[in-house]
Amino acid sequence: MQSSIIIYYMISVWNPSVMTPFYEGTSTTNHVDPVPQVLMLTAIVVGFATTALCLAVVIRIKKETGTIMYNEIKA
């Protein structure tokens, strides 16, 4: 779901007739807004960090209890 939302936002702001803001030699009226791309890049980084944190917690639970099955840990 997260990947599809990121792709949707990236495609929705894409326009082949505009230039990137740092491209030299063009007027300032025909530039793309970089904010949506920056927000989606931030979403990718946060998603990766969340996944890494959850994986670290699962690995720690496995080391402490010997299993990751909820029923076995509860018993």
C-alpha positions as CSV (number, residue, x, y, z in Angstrom):
1,M,0.0,0.0,0.0
2,Q,2.8,2.4,0.9
3,S,4.6,1.7,-2.4
4,S,1.5,2.3,-4.5
5,I,0.9,5.6,-2.7
6,I,4.4,6.7,-3.3
7,I,4.3,5.8,-7.0
8,Y,1.0,7.6,-7.3
9,Y,2.4,10.8,-5.9
10,M,5.5,10.6,-7.9
11,I,3.6,10.1,-11.2
12,S,0.9,12.7,-10.4
13,V,3.5,15.5,-10.2
14,W,5.6,14.4,-13.1
15,N,5.5,16.7,-16.1
16,P,8.0,16.3,-19.0
17,S,7.7,20.0,-20.0
18,V,9.2,21.4,-16.8
19,M,12.8,21.5,-15.6
20,T,14.3,20.7,-12.2
21,P,14.9,23.7,-10.0
22,F,18.7,23.4,-10.1
23,Y,19.0,23.3,-13.9
24,E,20.9,26.4,-15.0
25,G,20.0,28.5,-18.0
26,T,16.2,28.3,-17.8
27,S,13.6,30.8,-16.5
28,T,12.2,30.5,-13.0
29,T,8.6,30.1,-14.2
30,N,9.0,26.7,-15.7
31,H,10.3,24.6,-12.7
32,V,8.8,21.6,-11.0
33,D,7.9,21.8,-7.3
34,P,10.3,19.5,-5.4
35,V,8.2,19.2,-2.3
36,P,6.1,16.1,-3.2
37,Q,9.3,14.2,-4.2
38,V,11.0,15.2,-0.9
39,L,7.9,14.1,1.0
40,M,7.8,10.7,-0.7
41,L,11.6,10.2,-0.2
42,T,11.0,10.9,3.5
43,A,8.2,8.4,3.5
44,I,10.5,5.8,1.9
45,V,13.1,6.4,4.6
46,V,10.6,6.3,7.4
47,G,9.1,3.0,6.1
48,F,12.6,1.5,5.8
49,A,13.5,2.5,9.4
50,T,10.2,1.2,10.7
51,T,10.7,-2.1,9.0
52,A,14.3,-2.4,10.4
53,L,13.2,-1.5,13.9
54,C,10.4,-4.2,13.8
55,L,12.8,-6.8,12.5
56,A,15.3,-5.9,15.3
57,V,12.5,-6.4,17.9
58,V,11.6,-9.8,16.4
59,I,15.2,-10.9,16.4
60,R,15.6,-9.8,20.1
61,I,12.4,-11.7,21.0
62,K,13.7,-14.8,19.2
63,K,17.0,-14.6,21.2
64,E,15.3,-14.1,24.5
65,T,12.5,-16.7,24.3
66,G,13.8,-19.1,21.6
67,T,10.6,-18.6,19.5
68,I,8.5,-15.9,17.8
69,M,5.2,-17.7,18.2
70,Y,2.8,-15.7,20.4
71,N,1.1,-18.8,22.0
72,E,4.5,-20.3,23.0
73,I,5.7,-17.0,24.5
74,K,2.5,-16.5,26.4
75,A,2.6,-20.0,27.9
